[in-house]
Amino acid sequence: MTLTAARGLLGASALALVAATGTAQAQDTSACLITKTDTNPFFVKMKEGAAAKAEELGIALKSFAGKIDGDHETQVQAIETCIADGAKGILITASDTSSIVGAVEQARDAGLLVIALDTPLNPIDAADATFATDNFLAGELIGQWAAATLGDDAANAKIAMLDLAVSQPTVGVLRDQGFLTGFGIDVKDPNKWGDEDDPRIVGNDVTAGNEEGGRKAMENLLAKDTGINVVYTINEPAAAGAYEALKAFGRENDVLIVSVDGGCPGVENIRDGVIGATSQQYPLLMASLGIEAIAAWAADGTKPAPTEGKDFFDTGVALVTDNPVDGVPSISVAEGLEKCWG
């Protein structure tokens, strides 16, 4: 999806009105960005996108982040601060997608527009809108690619599932369940991971979405079965950690690792043989469109509309690999490097 097309879905008239409001009124508009952390390259790029668009539109932006992925309390405190400061809107990537709902309701009751970025709230309509990758599709693409790459050997795969957190935030569930569906595994309850009974799944462990977590989770699962030959990871930092653990076991050359993110380090890891394929998402677009939506809300109360046929605004996804397979659309590493971030 192009930025031009995306803006069209937000409503050309609303954006035109924002542009015409004048500098004085724009300077009276403030917005908040609340991310899971301020160290993950994905959220760093999201902050850059929000800051650039806020500066362009004359909006005062305040940014907050949890200390680690899963730091729910800091995010709640940030929402309370934004309400007290009189912000017009909040963009948030929630660490705990269910527990955050009460604080989000307080913000909406106070007249703020709340947009979930990347990670849908649970329920999704707890936010006014969601701008995100189709995370189920992102997982499904890497699952389809992994199964097709293995061919007949997929029937005897030994799969390690490196997830995000025990609280099972929506983004982690969607990617996990999408991967398993794409691989051809019955997911049982699609609203949670870990209840599958397919013997090909060695087990699930959590990574907190970082390299150290990925390494420890991979070590734990290798302790259960040293024959693991497929590794799903929630994101590319976790994938890099998993690779280091496999390397310590002398298994780095015979295990297929797949992931989601599409940051420049991750795409470079595909080029270097660390990751087989990744699903690339576009955080700068999510954040910049989110700021535009807050500006439109401040101007005339316009709310963003979801993508047709979906309950969220889809900011696009592309499978990146230099080993394409029939029936699974993908782009090359060279193309991925042109579109990557971080």
N, C-alpha and C positions, 0 to 999 in steps of 0.2 A: 504494500500500500504506500503510495506516495504521500508526501506532506500536503501537496495541493489537494489530493482527493480526500485526505483525512479532514482537512479544514472545511471542505465542502460539506461533510457530514455534520460538522458542528453548527452549520448555519451561517451562510455568507452575510445575511443581514445583520446578525448579532455581532459578528466580527467587524463589520463596517461601522456599526454604531460605536463599538469600543474604540476604533481608530479616531472617531470624530468627537470623543468626549472632552478632549483638551487636556493639556498637561496638568493643570491645577487639580482637576478631578481625579486623574490617574494617580497622582501623588498621594491622594487620600486613601487609596486602595492598598491593602496589605494582604499577604498570603503566607501560608506556612507549608513547608515541605518536611515531612517526618519519615525518615528511612529506618531500615532495620539496623544498619551500621553506617559509619562514614569511612570505612576502610575497603570494603568490597568494591572492586572496580565498576561493577554494575551500578551501584548506588552513587559512586563518585560521578559517573557520567550522567546519571539522572539529575544530580544536583547541578551539574554544569548546564544541562539543558533547561532546567527550571530557572536558573539564575540569568542565563542569556535572554530568555523570553521575557522574564520579569523586567529586566533592564530596558529591553526594547519597548515594552508597553508602559513603562513608568510605574511599575508596581513594586512596592517595598516587600522583599521576600526575607523571611526568617527561616533558617534551616535547623532541624533537630535530628538526632539519631540515637539509637540505642547503643549501649556499650558493647554488646555482642548480639548476634542474631538470637532472638528469643527474649530480649530484654523488654518485656511487656510494660513494666511499671514506668520506665522512662518515657515510653510512648504515650501513656495515659497522662503523665505530667505535662508532656508537650502539648497535648490537646487542650488541657486546662489552661495553659499559658496562652495559647492562641485565642481561646474564647475570651479570656480576660483582656487581651490586647486589642480586641475588636477586629480581628482578621475577617476578611470577606470569605475566605475559603481555605481548605486544608487538602493537601495531597499527601497520601499516606501509603506506605508499604508496611502492612501490619505484621508483627511477629506472631501474635496470637489472634487468629482471624475470628474467633468466637468471643473471647473475653474482651476484646476491644470495642465490641458493639455498644455497650452501655455508654462509654465515653463518646463515641461517635454520635449516638442519639442526643446526648447533651449538646454537642456542637451544632447539630442540625436544628434542634429546638431553639438554639440561640441565633439562628438565622445564617449560619455558615454553610456554604456548599462543601460537601465532603466527597472527594474523589479517591477511590482506591487505585493505586498504581501497581501493576504487575501481579499483585496477590489479591484475589477477590475476598471480600469479607464473607463470613458465614452467619446468616444468609447473605447472598450477594446484594440484595436490595437494601441492606442496612446502610450502604453508602448511596449517595445520589447518583453516582455513576462509577464505572470501572473502566480504566484504560489499561489494556494488558495484552500480552501475547496470548494466543490460544494455547494455554499450557498443556492441555490434554493432547492437542495436535502435535505440539513440540515433542512430547514423550512418544506419541504414536509413530512419528517419523523415524526417530532413532531406534525404536523397537522393530519397525518394519525393515529398516536398513540392516540391523544386526542379524535378524532372522534370515534375510535374503543372502547376506554375506556368508553365513555359516552353511546355508543350503541344507542338505540332508542331515548334517551334524547338529542342526538346531533342535532336533528331536531328543538329543542326549546332552544338551547344554547344561552347564552348572553355573547358575547365575547368582551374583552378589548384588544386593539392592542397597545402595548407599543413599539414604534419605536425608531429610533436613533436620527434623526435630520430633521428639516424642509427642508433642502437642498436635502433630499432624496438621499444620497450616494448609490452607487450600492449595497453594501453589505446589507444595510437595506431594499432596495426594493426587492432583491432576497429572503431574509429570510421571509419577510412579505408575499410576493406573493406565495412563496413555502408553507408556513403554511396554508394559505387560500385554496390553491389548494388541499393540502393534506386533509383538513377538508371537502372539497366538496363544496366550495363556488366559484362562478364565480368572477374572479378578474378583469373583464373588460379589461383595458389597463395593460398588465403585466409589463410595464416599469415604473409604478408609483403606489404608494399606496394611498388609501383614496378615490378612485372614485367608490368603490363598493356600491351596493344598497341592499345587503342582510340584512334583518331586524335583523338578529342575531348579527350583528356587532354593539355594543353600540357606539364605536368611536375609533379614533386614537389619541394618544398623544405622545410626544417625551421625551426622558430620558437622552440624552447625554451619554448614555451607562454607567451611574454610579448609585450608590445606592440612592443617594438623588433625582436624576432625576426620578428614578423608583417610589419612594415613592410619589412624587408630581404628577406624571402622573396618578398613580393609584387613588389617592385622587380625582383628577379632573374627572376621568371617573366614580368613585363611586358616585360623586355628580350628574351625569347624570342618573345613574341607579344603585341602591344598590343591584340589583339582579344579577349582573355579576357573572358567575360561571366558566368561562374559561378566562385565561390570557395568551396571547402570549407576550414574552419579547425578545428584540433584543439580550440580553446577560444576563449572570447570576448575575452580580452586579445589573442590573435593576430589575431582578427577586427578589433578596433579598430585595430591597426597596419596591417593590410591596407587598411582603409578610408582611412587617412591617405595611404598610397602611391597608391591609386587617385585620391584627391582631388588630389594633386599632378600627376597625369597628366590631370586633367579628366574622369575616368571614374567618379566616385562615384555618378552618377545612373543609369547604365545597366549596372551589374554586380550580380548577385544573390549576396549573401554569406550563407552558412549556417554554423552553429556548434553547439557542445555546451557546456553548463555550467548556464545558468539562474540565474546570479548577478544581483543587482539592476542593476548597471551594464549587463550584457548585455541584460536584458529592457528596460531603458530605451532601449538602442540600437535595439531593434526598434521601439519606440514612435516614435523619432526618425528612423527610416528608414535607419539604418546597417546593420543586419542584417535579413534577411528573415524568418528563423525560427531557433530554437535548440531543442535538446533539453535539458530541465531535469532535473538530478539533485539529490540530497538528501544532502549531505555530513554535516549535523548528525545525521541519522538513522543513517548508516553508523557514525559515531564513537560515538554514545551506545549503540547496540546492541552495538558491539564491547566497550565497557567492561562492559556487563551480562554479556556472554559470559565475559570474564575473571573477573568476580566469581563466576559460576556454576562455572567451572573451579576457582577457588581453594576454593570451598565443598565440592564433592563430585566433582570430576573430570569434570563434564558438558561435552561439546563441542557447539557449535551445529550444527544440521542445515541443509543447503542447501534452497532452495526446491524444491518438488516438480517433477521433470522437468528440473532444472538442476544444474550442478555448482558453483553458488555461491548465496549468499543475495541475492536480488534486492531492492534497496531502492527500485525504481521509477524511471520516466522519463515525461516528458510533453512533447510538441511544443508550443512556444509561438509563436504568430503571430496577427496580426490579419487575415491573408489566408488563411483556411482553404481547403482544396481537397477535393473529393469523394474519399472512400476513404482519407483519411489522418487519423486522429483527432488532435485538437489542443485546446489551451485558449487563451483570449484573453490578450493582454498584461495586462489588468486582473487576471485570475486568476493569471497568472505573477508579477505583482508582489506578490500576497498570499502566495505561497509561496517567493519568492526569498530570497537570502542575500547577505551581503557589503555 
